[in-house]
Amino acid sequence: AQTVTQSQPEMSVQEAETVTLSCTYDTSESNYYLFWYKQPPSRQMILVIRQEAYKQQNATENRFSVNFQKAAKSFSLKISDSQLGDTAMYFCAFMKQSTGTASKLTFGTGTRLQVTL
Amino acid sequence: NAGVTQTPKFRVLKTGQSMTLLCAQDMNHEYMYWYRQDPGMGLRLIHYSVGEGTTAKGEVPDGYNVSRLKKQNFLLGLESAAPSQTSVYFCASSYSLSEQGSWGQPQHFGDGTRLSIL
């Protein structure tokens, strides 16, 4: 079974600064996908970024980028130019590549990010 | 385009009562999922479905039943509610490999149902 660990329960960053959220995972699979989801106070689950394990290039979506280290099983999220709207709970999630079954996600316990003025 | 819609958004039950949570998606996704979110524990998979008429157990299935009679709907039932089932419930859906032609399709989530059992 896969496990996902987010070791930072809470973090704080000032507006316009950069912050990095950590995520590590444990798996024996070689083909898989990693995701970061954002959950603002509105409770919605919003996809932030997706990474294919077979790609060495780190995924980027505007101010959001990841540092994917496959050998270390690490998948950190970097938020640049932080904005007040980035205040949310952030979840790291793992999906293994499987045939014939649903694409199930295994979530970490989340990191609560507070962006301050 | 509504995406994934969950009904109701909030409900209070007494121990022993039953209820059904409804999830509807309009994206024609093959796969659907039910999760529960508890403080400090992230989201955990309760049940999932790989297509109309099929369901399977996830990580925490005890005390819940599901049905997928139509492709767009996925129902989660509590037959005899217990205080331990107090949680926020999320439904999600995603494309299958055969639908999209590639692996690793992201899941799209509803807005959640806050369920309190007294």
Interface residues (C-beta under 8 A of the other chain):
Chain A: V4 P9 N31 Y32 Y33 F35 Y37 S42 R43 Q44 M45 L47 R50 E52 F91 M95 Q97 T99 G100 T101 A102 S103 K104 L105 F107 G108 T109 G110
Chain B: Y31 Y33 G40 M41 G42 L43 R44 L45 Y48 S49 V50 A56 G58 V88 F90 A92 S94 S96 L97 W103 G104 Q105 P106 Q107 H108 F109 D111 G112
